[in-house]
């Protein structure tokens, strides 16, 4: 299976947000996550980087306006 | 291996842009792609959706301002 782990990069550290993520839908201000068990989360931020072979997806907070 | 195929959604159709993509870095206006063979592309647009179990990443054009 090719799901990935999603991390939030903040203050120089990466925090694991969700494992086994299948589906990711970003919009202007948020990133919707759904894992292979159907669990869902929405994170305020943006996609920073995807490293698929490493199963890693990094999100970051967007600067508030 | 868990690389994905990247498609560009435009005019109601999906066009295959790059296969076996490992690394993806979006910025404000573009999406940088690199596949497992080291080939690189930069697409003007944004990430629309990731479906990792299906190995599918969909990009879309951003509306020009």
Backbone of each chain as nested JSON, in Angstrom:
{
  "chains": [
    {"id": "A", "residues": [
      {"number": 1, "name": "UNK", "atoms": {"N": [0.853, -1.199, 0.0], "CA": [0.0, 0.0, 0.0], "C": [0.883, 1.241, 0.0]}},
      {"number": 2, "name": "UNK", "atoms": {"N": [0.368, 2.279, -0.587], "CA": [1.197, 3.455, -0.813], "C": [0.685, 4.688, -0.112]}},
      {"number": 3, "name": "UNK", "atoms": {"N": [-0.022, 4.517, 0.951], "CA": [-0.414, 5.661, 1.756], "C": [0.838, 6.276, 2.394]}},
      {"number": 4, "name": "UNK", "atoms": {"N": [0.687, 7.47, 2.956], "CA": [1.833, 8.193, 3.501], "C": [1.529, 8.708, 4.902]}},
      {"number": 5, "name": "UNK", "atoms": {"N": [2.571, 9.102, 5.598], "CA": [2.408, 9.755, 6.884], "C": [2.495, 11.26, 6.676]}},
      {"number": 6, "name": "UNK", "atoms": {"N": [1.602, 11.982, 7.343], "CA": [1.551, 13.432, 7.167], "C": [2.086, 14.107, 8.421]}},
      {"number": 7, "name": "UNK", "atoms": {"N": [3.034, 15.017, 8.207], "CA": [3.678, 15.748, 9.289], "C": [3.384, 17.232, 9.145]}},
      {"number": 8, "name": "UNK", "atoms": {"N": [3.315, 17.919, 10.268], "CA": [3.207, 19.381, 10.263], "C": [4.544, 19.957, 10.707]}},
      {"number": 9, "name": "UNK", "atoms": {"N": [5.151, 20.747, 9.806], "CA": [6.425, 21.388, 10.113], "C": [6.141, 22.738, 10.758]}},
      {"number": 10, "name": "UNK", "atoms": {"N": [6.608, 22.906, 11.979], "CA": [6.318, 24.135, 12.724], "C": [7.438, 24.372, 13.729]}},
      {"number": 11, "name": "UNK", "atoms": {"N": [7.925, 25.596, 13.774], "CA": [8.994, 25.968, 14.714], "C": [10.208, 25.045, 14.577]}},
      {"number": 12, "name": "UNK", "atoms": {"N": [10.525, 24.69, 13.334], "CA": [11.723, 23.89, 13.087], "C": [11.579, 22.422, 13.396]}},
      {"number": 13, "name": "UNK", "atoms": {"N": [10.377, 21.991, 13.798], "CA": [10.173, 20.579, 14.115], "C": [9.024, 19.998, 13.29]}},
      {"number": 14, "name": "UNK", "atoms": {"N": [9.042, 18.692, 13.109], "CA": [7.971, 18.008, 12.4], "C": [7.152, 17.18, 13.391]}},
      {"number": 15, "name": "UNK", "atoms": {"N": [5.854, 17.421, 13.373], "CA": [4.957, 16.683, 14.261], "C": [4.08, 15.768, 13.403]}},
      {"number": 16, "name": "UNK", "atoms": {"N": [4.003, 14.494, 13.762], "CA": [3.174, 13.551, 13.017], "C": [1.702, 13.868, 13.261]}},
      {"number": 17, "name": "UNK", "atoms": {"N": [0.975, 14.121, 12.163], "CA": [-0.424, 14.517, 12.245], "C": [-1.35, 13.33, 12.003]}},
      {"number": 18, "name": "UNK", "atoms": {"N": [-0.997, 12.539, 11.004], "CA": [-1.868, 11.418, 10.649], "C": [-1.058, 10.376, 9.878]}},
      {"number": 19, "name": "UNK", "atoms": {"N": [-1.317, 9.111, 10.17], "CA": [-0.643, 8.017, 9.47], "C": [-1.576, 7.415, 8.424]}},
      {"number": 20, "name": "UNK", "atoms": {"N": [-0.961, 6.702, 7.473], "CA": [-1.716, 5.912, 6.485], "C": [-2.706, 6.762, 5.689]}},
      {"number": 21, "name": "UNK", "atoms": {"N": [-2.26, 7.968, 5.323], "CA": [-3.135, 8.886, 4.6], "C": [-3.204, 8.484, 3.125]}},
      {"number": 22, "name": "UNK", "atoms": {"N": [-4.424, 8.445, 2.626], "CA": [-4.675, 8.091, 1.232], "C": [-5.005, 9.328, 0.399]}},
      {"number": 23, "name": "UNK", "atoms": {"N": [-5.898, 10.163, 0.938], "CA": [-6.485, 11.233, 0.142], "C": [-6.174, 12.589, 0.77]}},
      {"number": 24, "name": "UNK", "atoms": {"N": [-5.731, 13.519, -0.065], "CA": [-5.381, 14.856, 0.408], "C": [-5.946, 15.87, -0.571]}},
      {"number": 25, "name": "UNK", "atoms": {"N": [-6.719, 16.808, -0.044], "CA": [-7.283, 17.86, -0.894], "C": [-6.959, 19.205, -0.266]}},
      {"number": 26, "name": "UNK", "atoms": {"N": [-6.05, 19.973, -0.882], "CA": [-5.754, 21.306, -0.358], "C": [-6.721, 22.335, -0.926]}},
      {"number": 27, "name": "UNK", "atoms": {"N": [-7.036, 23.344, -0.136], "CA": [-7.723, 24.506, -0.702], "C": [-6.917, 25.764, -0.348]}},
      {"number": 28, "name": "UNK", "atoms": {"N": [-7.513, 26.907, -0.42], "CA": [-6.746, 28.138, -0.242], "C": [-6.072, 28.229, 1.121]}},
      {"number": 29, "name": "UNK", "atoms": {"N": [-6.731, 27.736, 2.154], "CA": [-6.236, 27.964, 3.509], "C": [-6.061, 26.686, 4.331]}},
      {"number": 30, "name": "UNK", "atoms": {"N": [-6.603, 25.574, 3.84], "CA": [-6.61, 24.346, 4.624], "C": [-6.195, 23.154, 3.771]}},
      {"number": 31, "name": "UNK", "atoms": {"N": [-5.851, 22.073, 4.467], "CA": [-5.559, 20.806, 3.788], "C": [-6.427, 19.73, 4.426]}},
      {"number": 32, "name": "UNK", "atoms": {"N": [-7.265, 19.099, 3.61], "CA": [-8.114, 18.005, 4.07], "C": [-7.356, 16.69, 3.92]}},
      {"number": 33, "name": "UNK", "atoms": {"N": [-7.393, 15.873, 4.986], "CA": [-6.702, 14.576, 4.977], "C": [-7.694, 13.464, 5.262]}},
      {"number": 34, "name": "UNK", "atoms": {"N": [-7.535, 12.349, 4.581], "CA": [-8.339, 11.159, 4.916], "C": [-7.429, 9.949, 4.837]}},
      {"number": 35, "name": "UNK", "atoms": {"N": [-7.448, 9.122, 5.889], "CA": [-6.585, 7.944, 5.86], "C": [-7.357, 6.709, 5.37]}},
      {"number": 36, "name": "UNK", "atoms": {"N": [-6.644, 5.596, 5.271], "CA": [-7.238, 4.392, 4.675], "C": [-8.319, 3.781, 5.571]}},
      {"number": 37, "name": "UNK", "atoms": {"N": [-8.431, 4.266, 6.811], "CA": [-9.484, 3.796, 7.713], "C": [-10.697, 4.724, 7.693]}},
      {"number": 38, "name": "UNK", "atoms": {"N": [-10.646, 5.75, 6.842], "CA": [-11.777, 6.659, 6.714], "C": [-11.754, 7.813, 7.69]}},
      {"number": 39, "name": "UNK", "atoms": {"N": [-10.73, 7.871, 8.543], "CA": [-10.622, 9.01, 9.472], "C": [-10.238, 10.262, 8.705]}},
      {"number": 40, "name": "UNK", "atoms": {"N": [-10.781, 11.395, 9.145], "CA": [-10.574, 12.648, 8.425], "C": [-10.055, 13.733, 9.356]}},
      {"number": 41, "name": "UNK", "atoms": {"N": [-9.216, 14.594, 8.813], "CA": [-8.75, 15.764, 9.556], "C": [-8.603, 16.901, 8.574]}},
      {"number": 42, "name": "UNK", "atoms": {"N": [-8.784, 18.116, 9.071], "CA": [-8.513, 19.298, 8.262], "C": [-7.518, 20.166, 9.026]}},
      {"number": 43, "name": "UNK", "atoms": {"N": [-6.417, 20.479, 8.354], "CA": [-5.33, 21.225, 8.975], "C": [-5.251, 22.604, 8.325]}},
      {"number": 44, "name": "UNK", "atoms": {"N": [-5.195, 23.642, 9.136], "CA": [-4.975, 24.981, 8.584], "C": [-3.507, 25.082, 8.182]}},
      {"number": 45, "name": "UNK", "atoms": {"N": [-3.268, 25.244, 6.901], "CA": [-1.903, 25.319, 6.407], "C": [-1.851, 24.959, 4.942]}},
      {"number": 46, "name": "UNK", "atoms": {"N": [-0.655, 24.655, 4.471], "CA": [-0.455, 24.315, 3.064], "C": [0.527, 23.155, 2.938]}},
      {"number": 47, "name": "UNK", "atoms": {"N": [0.57, 22.573, 1.757], "CA": [1.535, 21.503, 1.507], "C": [2.901, 22.116, 1.271]}},
      {"number": 48, "name": "UNK", "atoms": {"N": [3.869, 21.675, 2.032], "CA": [5.248, 22.164, 1.884], "C": [6.011, 21.277, 0.917]}},
      {"number": 49, "name": "UNK", "atoms": {"N": [5.847, 19.958, 1.045], "CA": [6.663, 19.026, 0.276], "C": [6.058, 17.627, 0.345]}},
      {"number": 50, "name": "UNK", "atoms": {"N": [6.139, 16.894, -0.758], "CA": [5.756, 15.479, -0.784], "C": [6.985, 14.657, -1.138]}},
      {"number": 51, "name": "UNK", "atoms": {"N": [7.246, 13.631, -0.355], "CA": [8.336, 12.702, -0.646], "C": [7.71, 11.311, -0.654]}},
      {"number": 52, "name": "UNK", "atoms": {"N": [7.249, 10.894, -1.829], "CA": [6.369, 9.726, -1.876], "C": [7.101, 8.423, -1.614]}},
      {"number": 53, "name": "UNK", "atoms": {"N": [8.326, 8.312, -2.132], "CA": [9.072, 7.066, -1.928], "C": [9.35, 6.876, -0.429]}},
      {"number": 54, "name": "UNK", "atoms": {"N": [9.519, 7.979, 0.28], "CA": [9.704, 7.922, 1.739], "C": [8.378, 7.91, 2.503]}},
      {"number": 55, "name": "UNK", "atoms": {"N": [7.254, 7.969, 1.789], "CA": [5.926, 7.977, 2.413], "C": [5.749, 9.183, 3.331]}},
      {"number": 56, "name": "UNK", "atoms": {"N": [6.323, 10.292, 2.938], "CA": [6.284, 11.47, 3.803], "C": [5.615, 12.631, 3.093]}},
      {"number": 57, "name": "UNK", "atoms": {"N": [4.692, 13.275, 3.785], "CA": [4.057, 14.492, 3.306], "C": [4.207, 15.53, 4.4]}},
      {"number": 58, "name": "UNK", "atoms": {"N": [4.782, 16.668, 4.035], "CA": [5.044, 17.712, 5.025], "C": [4.099, 18.883, 4.773]}},
      {"number": 59, "name": "UNK", "atoms": {"N": [3.375, 19.279, 5.793], "CA": [2.553, 20.485, 5.735], "C": [3.239, 21.581, 6.533]}},
      {"number": 60, "name": "UNK", "atoms": {"N": [2.855, 22.81, 6.28], "CA": [3.353, 23.908, 7.099], "C": [2.229, 24.902, 7.315]}},
      {"number": 61, "name": "UNK", "atoms": {"N": [2.341, 25.641, 8.393], "CA": [1.364, 26.696, 8.674], "C": [1.549, 27.818, 7.663]}},
      {"number": 62, "name": "UNK", "atoms": {"N": [0.467, 28.386, 7.209], "CA": [0.588, 29.574, 6.38], "C": [0.653, 30.779, 7.31]}},
      {"number": 63, "name": "UNK", "atoms": {"N": [1.411, 31.773, 6.889], "CA": [1.491, 33.0, 7.676], "C": [0.108, 33.629, 7.729]}},
      {"number": 64, "name": "UNK", "atoms": {"N": [-0.352, 33.988, 8.926], "CA": [-1.656, 34.629, 9.042], "C": [-1.557, 36.064, 8.549]}},
      {"number": 65, "name": "UNK", "atoms": {"N": [-2.635, 36.548, 7.968], "CA": [-2.595, 37.883, 7.365], "C": [-3.141, 38.919, 8.331]}}
    ]},
    {"id": "B", "residues": [
      {"number": 1, "name": "UNK", "atoms": {"N": [7.431, 0.175, -4.717], "CA": [7.706, 1.616, -4.765], "C": [6.397, 2.384, -4.777]}},
      {"number": 2, "name": "UNK", "atoms": {"N": [6.451, 3.567, -4.206], "CA": [5.202, 4.292, -3.99], "C": [5.158, 5.632, -4.691]}},
      {"number": 3, "name": "UNK", "atoms": {"N": [5.886, 5.743, -5.751], "CA": [5.788, 6.947, -6.565], "C": [4.406, 7.007, -7.205]}},
      {"number": 4, "name": "UNK", "atoms": {"N": [4.071, 8.156, -7.781], "CA": [2.723, 8.354, -8.327], "C": [2.804, 8.941, -9.735]}},
      {"number": 5, "name": "UNK", "atoms": {"N": [1.704, 8.876, -10.434], "CA": [1.591, 9.543, -11.722], "C": [0.903, 10.891, -11.518]}},
      {"number": 6, "name": "UNK", "atoms": {"N": [1.42, 11.904, -12.182], "CA": [0.883, 13.256, -12.02], "C": [0.115, 13.647, -13.279]}},
      {"number": 7, "name": "UNK", "atoms": {"N": [-1.108, 14.1, -13.08], "CA": [-1.987, 14.503, -14.164], "C": [-2.331, 15.979, -14.026]}},
      {"number": 8, "name": "UNK", "atoms": {"N": [-2.542, 16.628, -15.15], "CA": [-3.026, 18.005, -15.143], "C": [-4.479, 17.996, -15.599]}},
      {"number": 9, "name": "UNK", "atoms": {"N": [-5.358, 18.472, -14.711], "CA": [-6.782, 18.561, -15.017], "C": [-7.059, 19.904, -15.668]}},
      {"number": 10, "name": "UNK", "atoms": {"N": [-7.558, 19.866, -16.884], "CA": [-7.785, 21.104, -17.627], "C": [-8.91, 20.866, -18.629]}},
      {"number": 11, "name": "UNK", "atoms": {"N": [-9.841, 21.779, -18.691], "CA": [-10.97, 21.669, -19.622], "C": [-11.715, 20.344, -19.481]}},
      {"number": 12, "name": "UNK", "atoms": {"N": [-11.865, 19.893, -18.252], "CA": [-12.639, 18.677, -17.99], "C": [-11.913, 17.384, -18.295]}},
      {"number": 13, "name": "UNK", "atoms": {"N": [-10.627, 17.485, -18.691], "CA": [-9.866, 16.273, -18.998], "C": [-8.585, 16.222, -18.171]}},
      {"number": 14, "name": "UNK", "atoms": {"N": [-8.089, 14.996, -17.982], "CA": [-6.821, 14.814, -17.28], "C": [-5.754, 14.385, -18.28]}},
      {"number": 15, "name": "UNK", "atoms": {"N": [-4.651, 15.113, -18.252], "CA": [-3.528, 14.794, -19.135], "C": [-2.364, 14.321, -18.272]}},
      {"number": 16, "name": "UNK", "atoms": {"N": [-1.774, 13.196, -18.634], "CA": [-0.631, 12.679, -17.877], "C": [0.586, 13.567, -18.119]}},
      {"number": 17, "name": "UNK", "atoms": {"N": [1.143, 14.092, -17.032], "CA": [2.272, 15.022, -17.112], "C": [3.595, 14.299, -16.875]}},
      {"number": 18, "name": "UNK", "atoms": {"N": [3.58, 13.421, -15.852], "CA": [4.835, 12.746, -15.488], "C": [4.519, 11.479, -14.714]}},
      {"number": 19, "name": "UNK", "atoms": {"N": [5.267, 10.422, -15.002], "CA": [5.089, 9.152, -14.293], "C": [6.18, 8.978, -13.241]}},
      {"number": 20, "name": "UNK", "atoms": {"N": [5.906, 8.093, -12.285], "CA": [6.904, 7.677, -11.29], "C": [7.458, 8.853, -10.501]}},
      {"number": 21, "name": "UNK", "atoms": {"N": [6.573, 9.786, -10.154], "CA": [7.005, 10.988, -9.438], "C": [7.23, 10.661, -7.966]}},
      {"number": 22, "name": "UNK", "atoms": {"N": [8.363, 11.108, -7.473], "CA": [8.724, 10.889, -6.075], "C": [8.535, 12.157, -5.258]}},
      {"number": 23, "name": "UNK", "atoms": {"N": [9.018, 13.289, -5.794], "CA": [9.132, 14.513, -4.998], "C": [8.303, 15.625, -5.625]}},
      {"number": 24, "name": "UNK", "atoms": {"N": [7.526, 16.297, -4.811], "CA": [6.666, 17.384, -5.284], "C": [6.772, 18.536, -4.316]}},
      {"number": 25, "name": "UNK", "atoms": {"N": [7.084, 19.712, -4.845], "CA": [7.177, 20.9, -3.995], "C": [6.335, 22.004, -4.624]}},
      {"number": 26, "name": "UNK", "atoms": {"N": [5.199, 22.33, -4.028], "CA": [4.393, 23.435, -4.556], "C": [4.872, 24.766, -3.994]}},
      {"number": 27, "name": "UNK", "atoms": {"N": [4.734, 25.817, -4.795], "CA": [4.895, 27.153, -4.219], "C": [3.66, 27.973, -4.579]}},
      {"number": 28, "name": "UNK", "atoms": {"N": [3.745, 29.259, -4.512], "CA": [2.532, 30.08, -4.689], "C": [1.885, 29.874, -6.059]}},
      {"number": 29, "name": "UNK", "atoms": {"N": [2.678, 29.698, -7.088], "CA": [2.142, 29.688, -8.449], "C": [2.508, 28.452, -9.26]}},
      {"number": 30, "name": "UNK", "atoms": {"N": [3.442, 27.654, -8.764], "CA": [3.949, 26.523, -9.542], "C": [4.056, 25.282, -8.679]}},
      {"number": 31, "name": "UNK", "atoms": {"N": [4.168, 24.138, -9.374], "CA": [4.414, 22.868, -8.684], "C": [5.648, 22.238, -9.32]}},
      {"number": 32, "name": "UNK", "atoms": {"N": [6.661, 22.001, -8.512], "CA": [7.883, 21.342, -8.97], "C": [7.721, 19.839, -8.816]}},
      {"number": 33, "name": "UNK", "atoms": {"N": [8.079, 19.086, -9.861], "CA": [7.967, 17.622, -9.855], "C": [9.339, 17.011, -10.131]}},
      {"number": 34, "name": "UNK", "atoms": {"N": [9.637, 15.927, -9.444], "CA": [10.844, 15.157, -9.771], "C": [10.506, 13.678, -9.687]}},
      {"number": 35, "name": "UNK", "atoms": {"N": [10.86, 12.93, -10.731], "CA": [10.549, 11.501, -10.701], "C": [11.742, 10.682, -10.194]}},
      {"number": 36, "name": "UNK", "atoms": {"N": [11.531, 9.38, -10.094], "CA": [12.566, 8.529, -9.493], "C": [13.795, 8.406, -10.389]}},
      {"number": 37, "name": "UNK", "atoms": {"N": [13.706, 8.883, -11.626], "CA": [14.857, 8.863, -12.532], "C": [15.6, 10.202, -12.509]}},
      {"number": 38, "name": "UNK", "atoms": {"N": [15.152, 11.126, -11.669], "CA": [15.807, 12.414, -11.543], "C": [15.314, 13.454, -12.528]}},
      {"number": 39, "name": "UNK", "atoms": {"N": [14.372, 13.092, -13.389], "CA": [13.816, 14.081, -14.318], "C": [12.963, 15.084, -13.554]}},
      {"number": 40, "name": "UNK", "atoms": {"N": [12.994, 16.344, -14.001], "CA": [12.303, 17.399, -13.285], "C": [11.396, 18.182, -14.223]}},
      {"number": 41, "name": "UNK", "atoms": {"N": [10.289, 18.637, -13.681], "CA": [9.387, 19.514, -14.421], "C": [8.797, 20.512, -13.444]}},
      {"number": 42, "name": "UNK", "atoms": {"N": [8.458, 21.689, -13.955], "CA": [7.737, 22.669, -13.147], "C": [6.476, 23.056, -13.906]}},
      {"number": 43, "name": "UNK", "atoms": {"N": [5.351, 22.9, -13.246], "CA": [4.051, 23.139, -13.863], "C": [3.43, 24.375, -13.219]}},
      {"number": 44, "name": "UNK", "atoms": {"N": [2.937, 25.292, -14.038], "CA": [2.2, 26.437, -13.494], "C": [0.816, 25.941, -13.094]}},
      {"number": 45, "name": "UNK", "atoms": {"N": [0.526, 26.017, -11.824], "CA": [-0.754, 25.518, -11.335], "C": [-0.656, 25.166, -9.869]}},
      {"number": 46, "name": "UNK", "atoms": {"N": [-1.629, 24.408, -9.393], "CA": [-1.662, 24.03, -7.979], "C": [-2.108, 22.58, -7.851]}},
      {"number": 47, "name": "UNK", "atoms": {"N": [-1.902, 22.028, -6.669], "CA": [-2.346, 20.66, -6.401], "C": [-3.846, 20.675, -6.161]}},
      {"number": 48, "name": "UNK", "atoms": {"N": [-4.559, 19.874, -6.926], "CA": [-6.013, 19.765, -6.77], "C": [-6.345, 18.646, -5.799]}},
      {"number": 49, "name": "UNK", "atoms": {"N": [-5.686, 17.516, -5.931], "CA": [-6.059, 16.334, -5.154], "C": [-4.93, 15.307, -5.218]}},
      {"number": 50, "name": "UNK", "atoms": {"N": [-4.718, 14.615, -4.104], "CA": [-3.798, 13.468, -4.082], "C": [-4.583, 12.225, -3.722]}},
      {"number": 51, "name": "UNK", "atoms": {"N": [-4.408, 11.16, -4.506], "CA": [-5.029, 9.873, -4.209], "C": [-3.9, 8.855, -4.194]}},
      {"number": 52, "name": "UNK", "atoms": {"N": [-3.306, 8.676, -3.019], "CA": [-2.031, 7.957, -2.964], "C": [-2.181, 6.472, -3.211]}},
      {"number": 53, "name": "UNK", "atoms": {"N": [-3.247, 5.872, -2.698], "CA": [-3.432, 4.432, -2.891], "C": [-3.612, 4.13, -4.383]}},
      {"number": 54, "name": "UNK", "atoms": {"N": [-4.204, 5.078, -5.108], "CA": [-4.353, 4.951, -6.568], "C": [-3.129, 5.472, -7.328]}},
      {"number": 55, "name": "UNK", "atoms": {"N": [-2.139, 5.973, -6.606], "CA": [-0.91, 6.512, -7.228], "C": [-1.242, 7.689, -8.15]}},
      {"number": 56, "name": "UNK", "atoms": {"N": [-2.217, 8.474, -7.776], "CA": [-2.657, 9.568, -8.641], "C": [-2.514, 10.914, -7.942]}},
      {"number": 57, "name": "UNK", "atoms": {"N": [-1.921, 11.855, -8.647], "CA": [-1.827, 13.228, -8.167], "C": [-2.384, 14.114, -9.27]}},
      {"number": 58, "name": "UNK", "atoms": {"N": [-3.367, 14.918, -8.916], "CA": [-4.028, 15.768, -9.9], "C": [-3.635, 17.221, -9.659]}},
      {"number": 59, "name": "UNK", "atoms": {"N": [-3.133, 17.856, -10.685], "CA": [-2.86, 19.291, -10.634], "C": [-3.937, 20.016, -11.434]}},
      {"number": 60, "name": "UNK", "atoms": {"N": [-4.072, 21.307, -11.193], "CA": [-4.982, 22.119, -12.02], "C": [-4.352, 23.473, -12.24]}},
      {"number": 61, "name": "UNK", "atoms": {"N": [-4.742, 24.108, -13.345], "CA": [-4.279, 25.457, -13.611], "C": [-4.91, 26.405, -12.62]}},
      {"number": 62, "name": "UNK", "atoms": {"N": [-4.148, 27.353, -12.144], "CA": [-4.744, 28.406, -11.332], "C": [-5.298, 29.469, -12.282]}},
      {"number": 63, "name": "UNK", "atoms": {"N": [-6.376, 30.079, -11.872], "CA": [-6.957, 31.152, -12.683], "C": [-5.948, 32.289, -12.759]}},
      {"number": 64, "name": "UNK", "atoms": {"N": [-5.687, 32.779, -13.945], "CA": [-4.756, 33.899, -14.076], "C": [-5.432, 35.172, -13.588]}},
      {"number": 65, "name": "UNK", "atoms": {"N": [-4.649, 36.055, -13.004], "CA": [-5.23, 37.268, -12.419], "C": [-5.16, 38.43, -13.396]}}
    ]}
  ]
}
